[in-house]
Amino acid sequence: MGTTGRKLRADAERSIRTIMEAAERVLSENPGATMEQIAEAAGVARTTIHRRFASREALIDIMTVAAWREIAEAVDAARPSTAPPQVAMYQATVNVLRVKSGWRFALTNRGPLSGEAARIEADVIAKCDLAIRRGQQEGAIRPDADPLWVRRVYLALLTEAAHGPHPGHAGPCGEAAPAETPAETDADIDELATRVMDTLIRGFGPARPEADRPRED
């Protein structure tokens, strides 16, 4: 992980990671935070952060690439081309939710991605499409469902799960908790992943026989 593509020493890698983690915390709370505020949170001198990153925008770009690399690794770990489709999609959902919980600012959509981040995103989307096609071939998803629409629905569910309130958090009158209460524990993430997949499969799973469908009185 380098700011110029070159291999860095271990201590430089640690310094960059420390700065990015501090930036993620600070920018999640205050998107307008300055490089000086990030340096203070990281416990490094202002000269250090400016030496590592040419500008605030460069820091955010590198954070975005790092986050998308972790997303790509999370998807690959779910084996989308070999595991049973529903298993692969569930595991990918769990893995991605864990990554998103640590990169809430870096993965917030601020417009189209570019460069390395865009390339990684395209690869991740291709693997998502592969899992959906395999799901259609193996009967988990209706073969007549538009795969592009299935993917858009799945990604929307994933985004809501990542950025909405996590299970069990509700206001005093039962209303949803504010979006600042994301899933934090493995149990929260597992439950959210289950909800995502249950909603997806119920919506795009095999059609029920006519006799099993609800009827209007």
NUNU-399669 format. One record per atom (N, C-alpha, C, O): chain; residue in three letters; x negated, y, z. Coordinates in steps of 0.1 Angstrom, whole numbers, always signed. Layout:
   kette   rest       X       Y       Z
       A    ALA       X       Y       Z
...
//
This chain:
   kette   rest       X       Y       Z
       A    MET      -8     -12      +0
       A    MET      +0      +0      +0
       A    MET      -9     +12      +0
       A    MET     -14     +16     +10
       A    GLY     -10     +19     -11
       A    GLY     -19     +30     -12
       A    GLY     -12     +42     -18
       A    GLY      -2     +40     -25
       A    THR     -17     +54     -15
       A    THR     -10     +66     -21
       A    THR     -15     +68     -35
       A    THR      -9     +76     -42
       A    THR     -26     +61     -40
       A    THR     -31     +63     -53
       A    THR     -32     +51     -61
       A    THR     -36     +50     -72
       A    GLY     -27     +39     -55
       A    GLY     -28     +27     -62
       A    GLY     -40     +19     -59
       A    GLY     -42      +7     -62
       A    ARG     -50     +26     -52
       A    ARG     -63     +19     -49
       A    ARG     -61     +11     -36
       A    ARG     -53     +14     -28
       A    LYS     -69      +0     -35
       A    LYS     -70      -8     -23
       A    LYS     -75      +1     -11
       A    LYS     -86      +7     -13
       A    LEU     -68      +1      +0
       A    LEU     -73      +9     +11
       A    LEU     -78      +0     +22
       A    LEU     -75     -11     +23
       A    ARG     -86      +7     +31
       A    ARG     -91      +0     +42
       A    ARG     -80      -3     +52
       A    ARG     -69      +3     +51
       A    ALA     -82     -13     +61
       A    ALA     -71     -17     +70
       A    ALA     -67      -5     +78
       A    ALA     -55      -3     +81
       A    ASP     -76      +3     +83
       A    ASP     -73     +14     +92
       A    ASP     -65     +25     +84
       A    ASP     -56     +31     +90
       A    ALA     -68     +27     +71
       A    ALA     -61     +36     +63
       A    ALA     -46     +31     +61
       A    ALA     -37     +39     +61
       A    GLU     -45     +18     +58
       A    GLU     -32     +12     +56
       A    GLU     -23     +14     +69
       A    GLU     -12     +17     +68
       A    ARG     -29     +12     +81
       A    ARG     -22     +13     +93
       A    ARG     -18     +28     +95
       A    ARG      -7     +31     +99
       A    SER     -27     +37     +91
       A    SER     -23     +51     +93
       A    SER     -12     +55     +84
       A    SER      -3     +62     +88
       A    ILE     -12     +50     +71
       A    ILE      -1     +53     +62
       A    ILE     +12     +47     +67
       A    ILE     +23     +54     +67
       A    ARG     +11     +35     +72
       A    ARG     +24     +28     +77
       A    ARG     +29     +36     +89
       A    ARG     +41     +38     +90
       A    THR     +20     +40     +98
       A    THR     +25     +48    +110
       A    THR     +32     +61    +106
       A    THR     +42     +64    +111
       A    ILE     +26     +68     +96
       A    ILE     +32     +80     +91
       A    ILE     +45     +78     +85
       A    ILE     +55     +85     +87
       A    MET     +46     +67     +77
       A    MET     +59     +64     +70
       A    MET     +70     +60     +80
       A    MET     +81     +65     +79
       A    GLU     +66     +52     +90
       A    GLU     +76     +49    +100
       A    GLU     +81     +61    +108
       A    GLU     +93     +62    +111
       A    ALA     +71     +70    +111
       A    ALA     +75     +82    +118
       A    ALA     +84     +91    +110
       A    ALA     +94     +97    +114
       A    ALA     +81     +92     +97
       A    ALA     +88    +100     +87
       A    ALA    +103     +94     +86
       A    ALA    +112    +102     +86
       A    GLU    +104     +81     +86
       A    GLU    +117     +75     +85
       A    GLU    +126     +79     +97
       A    GLU    +137     +82     +96
       A    ARG    +120     +78    +109
       A    ARG    +127     +82    +121
       A    ARG    +131     +96    +121
       A    ARG    +143    +100    +124
       A    VAL    +121    +105    +118
       A    VAL    +124    +119    +119
       A    VAL    +134    +124    +108
       A    VAL    +143    +131    +111
       A    LEU    +132    +119     +96
       A    LEU    +140    +123     +85
       A    LEU    +154    +118     +86
       A    LEU    +164    +124     +81
       A    SER    +156    +106     +92
       A    SER    +169    +101     +94
       A    SER    +177    +110    +103
       A    SER    +189    +111    +102
       A    GLU    +170    +116    +113
       A    GLU    +177    +125    +122
       A    GLU    +178    +139    +117
       A    GLU    +188    +146    +119
       A    ASN    +168    +143    +109
       A    ASN    +167    +157    +103
       A    ASN    +161    +156     +89
       A    ASN    +149    +157     +88
       A    PRO    +170    +155     +79
       A    PRO    +164    +154     +65
       A    PRO    +156    +166     +61
       A    PRO    +148    +164     +51
       A    GLY    +157    +177     +68
       A    GLY    +149    +188     +64
       A    GLY    +136    +190     +72
       A    GLY    +130    +200     +71
       A    ALA    +132    +179     +79
       A    ALA    +120    +180     +88
       A    ALA    +108    +183     +79
       A    ALA    +107    +178     +68
       A    THR     +99    +190     +85
       A    THR     +86    +194     +78
       A    THR     +76    +183     +79
       A    THR     +77    +174     +88
       A    MET     +65    +185     +72
       A    MET     +54    +175     +73
       A    MET     +47    +177     +87
       A    MET     +42    +167     +92
       A    GLU     +47    +189     +92
       A    GLU     +42    +191    +105
       A    GLU     +49    +183    +116
       A    GLU     +43    +178    +125
       A    GLN     +63    +184    +115
       A    GLN     +71    +176    +124
       A    GLN     +69    +161    +123
       A    GLN     +68    +154    +133
       A    ILE     +67    +156    +111
       A    ILE     +64    +142    +109
       A    ILE     +51    +139    +114
       A    ILE     +49    +128    +121
       A    ALA     +41    +147    +112
       A    ALA     +27    +145    +118
       A    ALA     +28    +144    +133
       A    ALA     +21    +135    +139
       A    GLU     +35    +153    +139
       A    GLU     +36    +153    +154
       A    GLU     +43    +140    +159
       A    GLU     +38    +134    +168
       A    ALA     +53    +135    +152
       A    ALA     +60    +123    +156
       A    ALA     +51    +111    +154
       A    ALA     +52    +101    +161
       A    ALA     +42    +111    +143
       A    ALA     +33    +100    +141
       A    ALA     +21    +100    +150
       A    ALA     +13     +91    +150
       A    GLY     +19    +111    +157
       A    GLY      +7    +113    +165
       A    GLY      -6    +115    +157
       A    GLY     -17    +110    +162
       A    VAL      -5    +121    +146
       A    VAL     -17    +124    +138
       A    VAL     -18    +139    +135
       A    VAL      -8    +146    +137
       A    ALA     -30    +143    +132
       A    ALA     -32    +157    +129
       A    ALA     -26    +161    +115
       A    ALA     -24    +152    +107
       A    ARG     -22    +174    +114
       A    ARG     -16    +178    +102
       A    ARG     -25    +176     +90
       A    ARG     -21    +172     +79
       A    THR     -38    +177     +92
       A    THR     -48    +175     +81
       A    THR     -47    +160     +77
       A    THR     -49    +157     +65
       A    THR     -45    +151     +86
       A    THR     -44    +137     +82
       A    THR     -33    +134     +73
       A    THR     -34    +127     +63
       A    ILE     -21    +139     +77
       A    ILE      -9    +136     +68
       A    ILE     -10    +143     +55
       A    ILE      -6    +137     +45
       A    HIS     -16    +155     +54
       A    HIS     -18    +161     +41
       A    HIS     -29    +154     +33
       A    HIS     -29    +155     +20
       A    ARG     -38    +148     +39
       A    ARG     -49    +141     +32
       A    ARG     -43    +128     +26
       A    ARG     -47    +124     +15
       A    ARG     -34    +121     +34
       A    ARG     -28    +109     +29
       A    ARG     -17    +111     +18
       A    ARG     -15    +103      +9
       A    PHE     -10    +122     +19
       A    PHE      +1    +125     +10
       A    PHE      +0    +139      +5
       A    PHE      -1    +149     +12
       A    ALA      +1    +140      -8
       A    ALA      -1    +153     -15
       A    ALA     +10    +163     -11
       A    ALA      +7    +175     -11
       A    SER     +22    +158      -8
       A    SER     +33    +167      -5
       A    SER     +44    +159      +2
       A    SER     +43    +147      +3
       A    ARG     +54    +166      +7
       A    ARG     +65    +160     +14
       A    ARG     +72    +151      +4
       A    ARG     +77    +140      +7
       A    GLU     +74    +156      -9
       A    GLU     +81    +148     -19
       A    GLU     +73    +135     -22
       A    GLU     +79    +124     -24
       A    ALA     +60    +136     -22
       A    ALA     +51    +124     -25
       A    ALA     +53    +114     -13
       A    ALA     +54    +102     -16
       A    LEU     +54    +119      -1
       A    LEU     +56    +110     +10
       A    LEU     +69    +102      +9
       A    LEU     +70     +90     +11
       A    ILE     +80    +110      +6
       A    ILE     +93    +103      +4
       A    ILE     +93     +93      -7
       A    ILE     +99     +83      -6
       A    ASP     +86     +97     -18
       A    ASP     +86     +88     -30
       A    ASP     +79     +75     -26
       A    ASP     +83     +64     -29
       A    ILE     +68     +76     -18
       A    ILE     +60     +64     -14
       A    ILE     +68     +56      -4
       A    ILE     +68     +43      -5
       A    MET     +76     +62      +5
       A    MET     +85     +55     +14
       A    MET     +95     +48      +6
       A    MET     +99     +36      +9
       A    THR    +101     +54      -4
       A    THR    +111     +47     -13
       A    THR    +106     +35     -19
       A    THR    +113     +25     -20
       A    VAL     +94     +36     -25
       A    VAL     +88     +24     -31
       A    VAL     +85     +13     -21
       A    VAL     +88      +1     -24
       A    ALA     +80     +17      -9
       A    ALA     +78      +7      +1
       A    ALA     +91      +0      +5
       A    ALA     +91     -12      +7
       A    ALA    +101      +8      +7
       A    ALA    +114      +2     +10
       A    ALA    +120      -8      +0
       A    ALA    +124     -18      +3
       A    TRP    +118      -4     -13
       A    TRP    +123     -12     -24
       A    TRP    +115     -25     -25
       A    TRP    +120     -35     -29
       A    ARG    +102     -24     -22
       A    ARG     +94     -36     -22
       A    ARG     +99     -46     -12
       A    ARG     +99     -58     -14
       A    GLU    +103     -41      +0
       A    GLU    +108     -49     +10
       A    GLU    +121     -55      +6
       A    GLU    +124     -67      +9
       A    ILE    +129     -47      -1
       A    ILE    +142     -53      -6
       A    ILE    +140     -64     -16
       A    ILE    +146     -74     -15
       A    ALA    +130     -62     -25
       A    ALA    +127     -72     -35
       A    ALA    +122     -85     -28
       A    ALA    +126     -96     -32
       A    GLU    +114     -84     -18
       A    GLU    +109     -96     -10
       A    GLU    +120    -102      -3
       A    GLU    +121    -115      -2
       A    ALA    +130     -95      +2
       A    ALA    +141    -100      +9
       A    ALA    +150    -108      +0
       A    ALA    +155    -119      +3
       A    VAL    +152    -103     -12
       A    VAL    +160    -110     -22
       A    VAL    +153    -123     -27
       A    VAL    +159    -134     -28
       A    ASP    +140    -122     -29
       A    ASP    +132    -134     -34
       A    ASP    +133    -145     -23
       A    ASP    +133    -157     -26
       A    ALA    +132    -141     -10
       A    ALA    +132    -151      +1
       A    ALA    +146    -158      +1
       A    ALA    +146    -169      +7
       A    ALA    +156    -153      -5
       A    ALA    +169    -160      -5
       A    ALA    +170    -170     -17
       A    ALA    +180    -177     -18
       A    ARG    +160    -171     -25
       A    ARG    +159    -180     -37
       A    ARG    +171    -179     -46
       A    ARG    +179    -189     -47
       A    PRO    +174    -168     -52
       A    PRO    +186    -166     -60
       A    PRO    +187    -175     -72
       A    PRO    +198    -177     -77
       A    SER    +175    -180     -77
       A    SER    +176    -188     -89
       A    SER    +177    -203     -86
       A    SER    +179    -211     -95
       A    THR    +175    -207     -73
       A    THR    +174    -221     -70
       A    THR    +184    -226     -59
       A    THR    +189    -237     -59
       A    ALA    +186    -217     -49
       A    ALA    +195    -221     -38
       A    ALA    +210    -221     -43
       A    ALA    +213    -214     -53
       A    PRO    +219    -228     -37
       A    PRO    +233    -227     -40
       A    PRO    +237    -213     -40
       A    PRO    +234    -205     -31
       A    PRO    +245    -208     -50
       A    PRO    +248    -194     -52
       A    PRO    +253    -187     -40
       A    PRO    +249    -176     -36
       A    GLN    +263    -193     -33
       A    GLN    +269    -187     -21
       A    GLN    +258    -186     -10
       A    GLN    +258    -176      -2
       A    VAL    +250    -196      -9
       A    VAL    +240    -196      +2
       A    VAL    +229    -185      -2
       A    VAL    +225    -178      +7
       A    ALA    +226    -184     -14
       A    ALA    +216    -174     -18
       A    ALA    +221    -160     -16
       A    ALA    +214    -152     -11
       A    MET    +234    -158     -20
       A    MET    +240    -145     -18
       A    MET    +241    -141      -3
       A    MET    +239    -130      +1
       A    TYR    +245    -151      +5
       A    TYR    +247    -148     +19
       A    TYR    +233    -145     +25
       A    TYR    +232    -135     +33
       A    GLN    +223    -153     +22
       A    GLN    +210    -151     +28
       A    GLN    +204    -138     +23
       A    GLN    +197    -130     +31
       A    ALA    +206    -135     +10
       A    ALA    +201    -122      +5
       A    ALA    +208    -110     +12
       A    ALA    +201    -100     +15
       A    THR    +221    -112     +15
       A    THR    +228    -101     +22
       A    THR    +222     -99     +36
       A    THR    +220     -88     +40
       A    VAL    +220    -110     +43
       A    VAL    +214    -109     +57
       A    VAL    +200    -102     +56
       A    VAL    +197     -93     +63
       A    ASN    +192    -107     +46
       A    ASN    +178    -102     +45
       A    ASN    +178     -87     +42
       A    ASN    +171     -79     +47
       A    VAL    +187     -83     +32
       A    VAL    +187     -69     +28
       A    VAL    +192     -60     +39
       A    VAL    +187     -49     +41
       A    LEU    +202     -64     +46
       A    LEU    +208     -56     +57
       A    LEU    +197     -54     +68
       A    LEU    +196     -43     +73
       A    ARG    +188     -64     +70
       A    ARG    +177     -62     +79
       A    ARG    +168     -51     +74
       A    ARG    +163     -43     +82
       A    VAL    +165     -52     +61
       A    VAL    +155     -42     +56
       A    VAL    +162     -28     +56
       A    VAL    +155     -18     +60
       A    LYS    +174     -27     +52
       A    LYS    +181     -14     +52
       A    LYS    +182      -8     +66
       A    LYS    +182      +5     +67
       A    SER    +183     -16     +76
       A    SER    +184     -10     +90
       A    SER    +171      -3     +94
       A    SER    +171      +6    +102
       A    GLY    +160      -6     +87
       A    GLY    +147      +0     +90
       A    GLY    +143     +11     +81
       A    GLY    +134     +19     +83
       A    TRP    +151     +13     +70
       A    TRP    +148     +23     +60
       A    TRP    +161     +31     +56
       A    TRP    +164     +32     +44
       A    ARG    +168     +35     +66
       A    ARG    +181     +42     +63
       A    ARG    +179     +55     +55
       A    ARG    +187     +58     +46
       A    PHE    +168     +63     +58
       A    PHE    +166     +75     +50
       A    PHE    +161     +72     +36
       A    PHE    +166     +76     +26
       A    ALA    +150     +63     +36
       A    ALA    +144     +61     +23
       A    ALA    +153     +54     +13
       A    ALA    +151     +56      +1
       A    LEU    +163     +47     +18
       A    LEU    +171     +39      +8
       A    LEU    +185     +47      +6
       A    LEU    +194     +42      +0
       A    THR    +186     +59     +12
       A    THR    +198     +67      +9
       A    THR    +197     +72      -5
       A    THR    +187     +77     -10
       A    ASN    +208     +70     -12
       A    ASN    +208     +74     -26
       A    ASN    +207     +89     -28
       A    ASN    +217     +97     -24
       A    ARG    +196     +94     -33
       A    ARG    +195    +108     -36
       A    ARG    +194    +111     -51
       A    ARG    +188    +121     -55
       A    GLY    +200    +102     -59
       A    GLY    +199    +104     -73
       A    GLY    +192     +92     -79
       A    GLY    +187     +83     -72
       A    PRO    +191     +91     -92
       A    PRO    +185     +80     -99
       A    PRO    +170     +78     -95
       A    PRO    +163     +88     -93
       A    LEU    +166     +66     -93
       A    LEU    +152     +63     -89
       A    LEU    +144     +64    -102
       A    LEU    +149     +64    -113
       A    SER    +131     +66    -100
       A    SER    +122     +67    -111
       A    SER    +109     +59    -108
       A    SER    +107     +55     -97
       A    GLY    +101     +57    -118
       A    GLY     +88     +51    -117
       A    GLY     +89     +37    -111
       A    GLY     +98     +29    -115
       A    GLU     +80     +34    -101
       A    GLU     +79     +20     -96
       A    GLU     +92     +16     -88
       A    GLU     +96      +5     -89
       A    ALA     +98     +25     -81
       A    ALA    +110     +22     -74
       A    ALA    +121     +18     -84
       A    ALA    +129      +9     -81
       A    ALA    +122     +25     -95
       A    ALA    +133     +21    -105
       A    ALA    +130      +8    -111
       A    ALA    +139      +0    -113
       A    ARG    +117      +4    -113
       A    ARG    +114      -9    -119
       A    ARG    +118     -20    -109
       A    ARG    +123     -30    -113
       A    ILE    +115     -18     -96
       A    ILE    +118     -28     -86
       A    ILE    +133     -29     -85
       A    ILE    +138     -40     -84
       A    GLU    +140     -18     -85
       A    GLU    +155     -18     -84
       A    GLU    +161     -27     -95
       A    GLU    +170     -35     -93
       A    ALA    +156     -24    -108
       A    ALA    +161     -32    -119
       A    ALA    +158     -47    -118
       A    ALA    +167     -55    -121
       A    ASP    +147     -50    -112
       A    ASP    +144     -65    -110
       A    ASP    +153     -71    -100
       A    ASP    +158     -82    -101
       A    VAL    +156     -63     -89
       A    VAL    +165     -68     -79
       A    VAL    +179     -69     -84
       A    VAL    +186     -79     -82
       A    ILE    +184     -60     -92
       A    ILE    +197     -61     -99
       A    ILE    +198     -73    -108
       A    ILE    +208     -80    -108
       A    ALA    +187     -76    -115
       A    ALA    +187     -87    -124
       A    ALA    +189    -100    -116
       A    ALA    +196    -109    -121
       A    LYS    +183    -101    -105
       A    LYS    +184    -113     -96
       A    LYS    +198    -114     -90
       A    LYS    +203    -125     -88
       A    CYS    +204    -103     -87
       A    CYS    +218    -103     -82
       A    CYS    +227    -108     -93
       A    CYS    +236    -116     -90
       A    ASP    +225    -103    -105
       A    ASP    +233    -108    -117
       A    ASP    +231    -122    -119
       A    ASP    +241    -129    -122
       A    LEU    +219    -127    -117
       A    LEU    +217    -142    -119
       A    LEU    +225    -150    -109
       A    LEU    +231    -160    -113
       A    ALA    +225    -146     -96
       A    ALA    +232    -153     -86
       A    ALA    +247    -153     -89
       A    ALA    +254    -163     -87
       A    ILE    +252    -141     -94
       A    ILE    +266    -141     -97
       A    ILE    +270    -150    -109
       A    ILE    +280    -157    -108
       A    ARG    +261    -150    -119
       A    ARG    +264    -159    -131
       A    ARG    +264    -174    -126
       A    ARG    +272    -182    -130
       A    ARG    +254    -177    -118
       A    ARG    +254    -191    -112
       A    ARG    +266    -194    -104
       A    ARG    +271    -205    -104
       A    GLY    +271    -184     -97
       A    GLY    +283    -186     -89
       A    GLY    +295    -189     -98
       A    GLY    +304    -197     -95
       A    GLN    +295    -182    -109
       A    GLN    +306    -184    -119
       A    GLN    +305    -198    -125
       A    GLN    +315    -205    -127
       A    GLN    +293    -202    -128
       A    GLN    +290    -215    -134
       A    GLN    +294    -227    -125
       A    GLN    +298    -237    -129
       A    GLU    +292    -224    -112
       A    GLU    +294    -235    -102
       A    GLU    +307    -234     -95
       A    GLU    +310    -242     -86
       A    GLY    +316    -225     -99
       A    GLY    +329    -224     -94
       A    GLY    +332    -216     -81
       A    GLY    +343    -216     -77
       A    ALA    +321    -210     -76
       A    ALA    +323    -201     -64
       A    ALA    +330    -188     -67
       A    ALA    +337    -182     -59
       A    ILE    +328    -183     -80
       A    ILE    +334    -171     -85
       A    ILE    +341    -174     -98
       A    ILE    +336    -182    -106
       A    ARG    +353    -168     -99
       A    ARG    +361    -171    -111
       A    ARG    +353    -169    -124
       A    ARG    +347    -158    -125
       A    PRO    +353    -178    -133
       A    PRO    +346    -176    -146
       A    PRO    +351    -164    -154
       A    PRO    +344    -159    -163
       A    ASP    +364    -160    -152
       A    ASP    +369    -149    -160
       A    ASP    +367    -135    -153
       A    ASP    +371    -125    -159
       A    ALA    +361    -135    -142
       A    ALA    +358    -123    -135
       A    ALA    +347    -115    -143
       A    ALA    +337    -122    -147
       A    ASP    +348    -102    -144
       A    ASP    +338     -94    -151
       A    ASP    +325     -94    -141
       A    ASP    +326     -88    -131
       A    PRO    +314    -100    -145
       A    PRO    +302    -100    -136
       A    PRO    +297     -87    -132
       A    PRO    +292     -85    -121
       A    LEU    +298     -77    -141
       A    LEU    +294     -63    -138
       A    LEU    +302     -58    -127
       A    LEU    +297     -51    -118
       A    TRP    +316     -60    -127
       A    TRP    +325     -55    -117
       A    TRP    +322     -63    -104
       A    TRP    +322     -57     -93
       A    VAL    +319     -76    -105
       A    VAL    +316     -83     -93
       A    VAL    +304     -78     -86
       A    VAL    +304     -76     -74
       A    ARG    +294     -75     -94
       A    ARG    +281     -69     -88
       A    ARG    +284     -55     -82
       A    ARG    +279     -53     -71
       A    ARG    +292     -47     -89
       A    ARG    +295     -34     -83
       A    ARG    +302     -35     -70
       A    ARG    +299     -27     -60
       A    VAL    +312     -44     -69
       A    VAL    +319     -46     -57
       A    VAL    +310     -51     -46
       A    VAL    +310     -46     -34
       A    TYR    +302     -61     -49
       A    TYR    +292     -66     -40
       A    TYR    +283     -56     -34
       A    TYR    +281     -55     -22
       A    LEU    +277     -47     -43
       A    LEU    +268     -37     -38
       A    LEU    +275     -26     -30
       A    LEU    +269     -21     -21
       A    ALA    +288     -23     -33
       A    ALA    +296     -14     -25
       A    ALA    +298     -20     -11
       A    ALA    +297     -12      -2
       A    LEU    +301     -32     -11
       A    LEU    +303     -39      +2
       A    LEU    +290     -39     +10
       A    LEU    +290     -36     +22
       A    LEU    +279     -42      +4
       A    LEU    +266     -42     +10
       A    LEU    +263     -28     +16
       A    LEU    +258     -27     +27
       A    THR    +265     -18      +8
       A    THR    +263      -4     +12
       A    THR    +271      +0     +24
       A    THR    +266      +6     +34
       A    GLU    +284      -4     +24
       A    GLU    +293      -1     +35
       A    GLU    +288      -8     +47
       A    GLU    +288      -2     +58
       A    ALA    +284     -21     +46
       A    ALA    +280     -28     +57
       A    ALA    +267     -22     +63
       A    ALA    +265     -22     +75
       A    ALA    +258     -17     +54
       A    ALA    +245     -12     +59
       A    ALA    +247      +1     +66
       A    ALA    +240      +4     +76
       A    HIS    +256     +10     +61
       A    HIS    +257     +24     +66
       A    HIS    +269     +27     +74
       A    HIS    +270     +37     +80
       A    GLY    +279     +17     +75
       A    GLY    +290     +20     +83
       A    GLY    +288     +15     +97
       A    GLY    +278     +10    +100
       A    PRO    +299     +16    +105
       A    PRO    +298     +11    +119
       A    PRO    +297      -4    +120
       A    PRO    +303     -11    +111
       A    HIS    +289      -9    +129
       A    HIS    +287     -24    +130
       A    HIS    +299     -30    +138
       A    HIS    +306     -23    +145
       A    PRO    +301     -43    +136
       A    PRO    +312     -50    +143
       A    PRO    +312     -47    +158
       A    PRO    +302     -47    +165
       A    GLY    +325     -45    +162
       A    GLY    +327     -43    +177
       A    GLY    +326     -29    +181
       A    GLY    +329     -26    +193
       A    HIS    +321     -19    +172
       A    HIS    +321      -5    +176
       A    HIS    +333      +2    +171
       A    HIS    +335      +3    +159
       A    ALA    +341      +7    +180
       A    ALA    +353     +14    +176
       A    ALA    +355     +26    +186
       A    ALA    +349     +26    +197
       A    GLY    +362     +36    +182
       A    GLY    +365     +47    +190
       A    GLY    +375     +44    +201
       A    GLY    +379     +32    +202
       A    PRO    +378     +53    +210
       A    PRO    +386     +51    +222
       A    PRO    +400     +47    +218
       A    PRO    +407     +40    +226
       A    CYS    +405     +50    +206
       A    CYS    +419     +47    +202
       A    CYS    +419     +36    +192
       A    CYS    +429     +34    +185
       A    GLY    +407     +29    +190
       A    GLY    +406     +18    +180
       A    GLY    +402     +23    +166
       A    GLY    +400     +14    +158
       A    GLU    +399     +36    +164
       A    GLU    +395     +40    +151
       A    GLU    +380     +36    +149
       A    GLU    +373     +33    +159
       A    ALA    +376     +36    +137
       A    ALA    +362     +32    +134
       A    ALA    +352     +41    +141
       A    ALA    +355     +53    +142
       A    ALA    +341     +36    +145
       A    ALA    +331     +44    +151
       A    ALA    +324     +52    +140
       A    ALA    +325     +49    +128
       A    PRO    +317     +63    +143
       A    PRO    +310     +71    +133
       A    PRO    +299     +63    +126
       A    PRO    +294     +52    +132
       A    ALA    +294     +67    +115
       A    ALA    +285     +60    +107
       A    ALA    +271     +59    +113
       A    ALA    +262     +52    +108
       A    GLU    +269     +66    +124
       A    GLU    +256     +66    +131
       A    GLU    +254     +54    +140
       A    GLU    +245     +54    +148
       A    THR    +263     +44    +139
       A    THR    +262     +32    +147
       A    THR    +260     +20    +138
       A    THR    +269     +12    +137
       A    PRO    +249     +19    +132
       A    PRO    +246      +8    +123
       A    PRO    +244      -5    +130
       A    PRO    +242      -5    +142
       A    ALA    +244     -16    +123
       A    ALA    +241     -29    +129
       A    ALA    +227     -29    +134
       A    ALA    +217     -24    +127
       A    GLU    +224     -34    +146
       A    GLU    +211     -34    +152
       A    GLU    +206     -48    +156
       A    GLU    +194     -50    +156
       A    THR    +215     -57    +159
       A    THR    +210     -70    +163
       A    THR    +212     -81    +152
       A    THR    +220     -78    +142
       A    ASP    +206     -92    +153
       A    ASP    +208    -103    +144
       A    ASP    +222    -107    +143
       A    ASP    +227    -111    +133
       A    ALA    +229    -107    +155
       A    ALA    +243    -112    +155
       A    ALA    +252    -102    +147
       A    ALA    +260    -106    +140
       A    ASP    +249     -89    +149
       A    ASP    +256     -79    +141
       A    ASP    +254     -81    +126
       A    ASP    +264     -81    +119
       A    ILE    +242     -83    +122
       A    ILE    +239     -84    +108
       A    ILE    +245     -97    +103
       A    ILE    +250     -97     +91
       A    ASP    +244    -108    +110
       A    ASP    +250    -121    +106
       A    ASP    +265    -119    +104
       A    ASP    +271    -124     +94
       A    GLU    +272    -112    +113
       A    GLU    +286    -110    +112
       A    GLU    +290    -101    +100
       A    GLU    +299    -104     +93
       A    LEU    +282     -91     +98
       A    LEU    +284     -82     +86
       A    LEU    +282     -90     +73
       A    LEU    +290     -88     +64
       A    ALA    +272     -98     +72
       A    ALA    +269    -106     +60
       A    ALA    +281    -115     +58
       A    ALA    +285    -117     +46
       A    THR    +286    -121     +68
       A    THR    +297    -130     +67
       A    THR    +310    -123     +62
       A    THR    +317    -128     +53
       A    ARG    +312    -111     +67
       A    ARG    +323    -103     +62
       A    ARG    +322     -99     +47
       A    ARG    +331    -100     +40
       A    VAL    +309     -95     +44
       A    VAL    +307     -92     +30
       A    VAL    +310    -103     +21
       A    VAL    +317    -102     +11
       A    MET    +305    -115     +24
       A    MET    +307    -127     +15
       A    MET    +321    -132     +16
       A    MET    +326    -136      +5
       A    ASP    +327    -131     +27
       A    ASP    +341    -135     +28
       A    ASP    +350    -126     +19
       A    ASP    +359    -131     +12
       A    THR    +348    -113     +20
       A    THR    +355    -104     +12
       A    THR    +353    -106      -3
       A    THR    +362    -106     -11
       A    LEU    +340    -108      -7
       A    LEU    +337    -110     -21
       A    LEU    +343    -123     -26
       A    LEU    +349    -123     -37
       A    ILE    +341    -134     -19
       A    ILE    +346    -147     -24
       A    ILE    +361    -147     -24
       A    ILE    +367    -153     -33
       A    ARG    +368    -142     -14
       A    ARG    +382    -141     -14
       A    ARG    +388    -133     -26
       A    ARG    +398    -136     -31
       A    GLY    +380    -123     -29
       A    GLY    +385    -114     -40
       A    GLY    +382    -120     -54
       A    GLY    +390    -118     -63
       A    PHE    +370    -127     -55
       A    PHE    +366    -133     -68
       A    PHE    +366    -148     -69
       A    PHE    +361    -153     -79
       A    GLY    +370    -154     -58
       A    GLY    +369    -169     -58
       A    GLY    +380    -175     -67
       A    GLY    +388    -168     -73
       A    PRO    +380    -188     -68
       A    PRO    +390    -195     -76
       A    PRO    +404    -191     -73
       A    PRO    +407    -189     -61
       A    ALA    +412    -189     -83
       A    ALA    +426    -185     -81
       A    ALA    +433    -196     -73
       A    ALA    +431    -208     -76
       A    ARG    +442    -192     -64
       A    ARG    +450    -202     -57
       A    ARG    +462    -207     -66
       A    ARG    +466    -200     -74
       A    PRO    +466    -219     -63
       A    PRO    +478    -224     -71
       A    PRO    +490    -215     -69
       A    PRO    +491    -209     -58
       A    GLU    +498    -215     -79
       A    GLU    +510    -206     -78
       A    GLU    +518    -208     -65
       A    GLU    +523    -198     -59
       A    ALA    +519    -220     -61
       A    ALA    +528    -223     -49
       A    ALA    +522    -218     -36
       A    ALA    +529    -216     -27
       A    ASP    +509    -215     -36
       A    ASP    +502    -211     -24
       A    ASP    +501    -195     -23
       A    ASP    +497    -190     -13
       A    ARG    +506    -189     -34
       A    ARG    +505    -174     -34
       A    ARG    +517    -168     -26
       A    ARG    +528    -173     -27
       A    PRO    +514    -157     -19
       A    PRO    +525    -151     -12
       A    PRO    +536    -146     -21
       A    PRO    +533    -141     -32
       A    ARG    +548    -146     -17
       A    ARG    +559    -142     -25
       A    ARG    +567    -131     -18
       A    ARG    +568    -130      -6
       A    GLU    +572    -122     -27
       A    GLU    +581    -111     -21
       A    GLU    +595    -117     -19
       A    GLU    +600    -125     -26
       A    ASP    +600    -112      -8
       A    ASP    +614    -116      -4
       A    ASP    +624    -109     -13
       A    ASP    +636    -111     -12
//
